[in-house]
Amino acid sequence: MHKWRIIILFFFSGCAVSFSQTTNTQTEAGIIIEAAEALAGEGIDAELIDLRTLRPLDTATVIDSVKKTNRIVSVEQGWPVCSIGSEIAAVVVDEAFDYLDAPPMRITGKDVPMPYAANLEKLALPSVADVVAAAKAVCYR
């Protein structure tokens, strides 16, 4: 069986963070790590990149990973319009288009005002299932 490699970028509330900063961040990082583990069970090797800053944006790391994996999925809790995932997708297309085997995929929060109720907030934020589905989509599975 062919082993696929993809990149998953993780962003929290429109800005990049370390996985170890706060409890909430660790929870969100856990979603990405859980998705990567689920993908590993299906033969998809996910490379996780935690961009610690957005300015300056570490485009070299992202581009190097795209050159290795030929795919990219960005994950963030922010809205899809004018998001950091949009900027990453633009940079990747500008600088590494010939290396891509699939279009860049962005996983974002739903394009709705953030609800206060916990059950609705959970529905508005990216989930493990969203990340797994996007990874499978860029691997054409």
N, C-alpha and C positions, 0 to 999 in steps of 0.2 A: 504494500500500500504506500502511495506517495505521501510524504509528510509535508504539510503546508507550513509556511512561516508568514506571520503578519505582525504589524506593529499596532499596539494599542496605547494611545496617549490618554492620560487622565488629567482632567482639570476640575477644580471645585469652584463653583459660583463665579465662573468667568475669569478666575485667576489661578495660576498654577501653584501647587503647594507640595510640601513634603508629606509623605504618608504618616509621619510620626508627630505632626504638630498638635492636633486636638482629637478628642474622642470622635467628634463628628467626621473629621477627615479620615480617621482610621476606619470608620464604618464605611465611608464611601470607597476608600482604597480597598477595603475588604470585598466590595462588590466586584471590582475590577480583577482582583486576585482570584476570587471565586470563579469568575467567568474564564480566566486564563486556565485554571485547573480543569474546568469542564471542557474547554476546548482541547486541552492536552489529551483528555480521554478519547477524543474523536480524531486525534492525529493532527491537530492544528497547534503549532508551536507559536505562542504569542510572546512577543518581546515587549515588555512594559517599560515605558519611558515616563519618568516623573520630571517634567520641566519645572525647575524650581523658581524661575523668573520668566516673566513675559517680555521684560525690557531690561537688558537685551535678551532677545529670543535666541535660544540655542539652536539655530537652524542647522548647523553642521551635524549635530547629533541626529536630528530628525532625518536629514537627507542621507546620512550614512546608513541609518536603519532602513530607509526605503530602498536603498541600493542593495541591501542584503535580503530583504524580505519581499520586495516588489509590491507591497500592499500597505495601506494605512487606514486605521480606524481611530478617530479622536473621540474622546468621551468627556463631557462636561455637564455641569448642572445648569449652566446659563441657557438663555434663550437661543434659538438657532440663528436669528438675524443679527448680523454684525458681531458674531461671536469669535472667540479666539480659535475655535475649530475652523471657522471660515478662513481666517488668516493663515493657519497652518496648511489648509487645503490649497490655498492660492500659492503659498511658497513652494509646496511640494510640486504642484503642476508647473510652476515657473522654472524650478531648478532641477527637477528629477522626473519630468514627464516620460522620458524614454525608458525609465526603469519600472514604471507602473504597469502591472498586469491587470489592474482593476481600478476603477475610479476611487478617489478618496471618499471614505464614508465618515459622516459626522453623527454622533449620538449626542443629543442635547436634552435638556428639560423640555417639556411640552411648551408650546407657544401660548401660554395662558398666564394670567397673574398668579403668583405663588399663593396657594391656599394656606390658610392657617390651620385648618383641621388636619390632624396627623394622617388620617386615612386618605384624604385627598392629596396631601403633600406627597405621600408615597407614590400615588399614581402619576404625579406631575414630574417626578425625577426619574433619571435613567435607572434601569434595573439590570440584573444579571442576564435575564432573558433578552433584553434589548441588545446588550453587548454581544452575547453569543450569536444572536440572529444576524447582526451586522458583520461579525467575523466570518460567519458561514457565507454570507452574501458576497463578500469580497473574495472568497475562495471558490465561488460558484458551486456551493453545495446546497 
